[in-house]
Amino acid sequence: MSPKTLNLTGVVLLLAVALWSPTSHAATVEEGLAALNAQNYGEAIKILRPLADGGDPQAQYFVGTMYRDGKGLPQDQKVSCEWFEKSAEQGPPPAMHMTGLCYRLGLPGAVDNAKAAFWLKKAVERGYVPSMCVLGDLYATGSGVEKSPERTFELCQQSAKAGDPGAQYKLGLLYMSGFGTEQNPTQAANWVGTAAITGDAAAQLTLGEFYWNGFGLEQDRNKAYVLFKASGDQGFGPALLHVGKLLLNEAQSLDGSMDGTKIASAYVWLTLADINAANAANREEAKSLADRIRPALQKEILDEAQGIVDAWRPKPPQTQLIKPAAP
């Protein structure tokens, strides 16, 4: 996700209607939502826009999602946030959550962490699970609220125990670093593992690193590699880079010779890491390594490797892949 693009983290559109009390427009909003989920965007906006203009908070929320995603309407993050806030002012927790994210990302204009905290707190007060660990991130840095590592841990733990994969991953990282709690490698591995079995790419990469280094669980580099590859197969740039570097190291023997098959595989993964880089530093590292090994490849092998890169597409997340002990 781009840092300037909203995502409906942890929220399924079909479920969101249930988070509002029924209104006189409920059936019509449900019809609009059915059209939206059927990808009949013209019909969806035809139903939802008049209701949104008339002040229906559900319709306002879903019009916001359509502007956010560019489905049936021109993609416009600023306008999307305006609709989310109109809805939030009437009380729906999902709209409060999205409004908080808008201000956190600066999509209505400038970043405003105080307003982000205001709306996220309101959502949390209503028990909205996806907002909890996001609000915890603000407490971690003292952004818009007084800094409190303990509050960060408390909020992320609450969300993690409620089943939010992003919070489960974050809670594992908090246990790993000892932020807001005592460092606990076993709990770190268990919570990161809980997120990883949902298919979360970042959690799979981190759990792989735990297995690789024997952090919080028994060292097992075969499991580590399976997790690294599963994360990279989703197009997660850091994992693609990690696997590419591992293959490059394995390709170089003690006498300085190169294993042609592994060096070609390393080239593929590093080139994909360049294409899917999470940031400029990762892209520069991946490109530099790929450029360095390209001359070692014979033309026919290089052409074959490039063909693999050109044909590559991200794979769906692999769930239930490796299960550490439950937290």
Secondary structure by P-SEA (a helix, b strand, c coil): ccccccccccccccccccccccccaaaaaaaaaaaaaacaaaaaaaacaaaaaaccaaaaaaaaaaaaacccccccaaaaaaaaaaaaaaccaaaaaaaaaaaaacccccccaaaaaaaaaaaaaaccccaaaaaaaaaaacccccccaaaaaaaaaaaaaaccaaaaaaaaaaaaacccccccaaaaaaaaaaaaaaccaaaaaaaaaaaaacccccccaaaaaaaaaaaaaaccaaaaaaaaaaaaaaaccccccccaaaaaaaaaaaaaaaaacccaaaaaaaaaaaaaacccccaaaaaaaaaaaaabbbbcccccccccccc
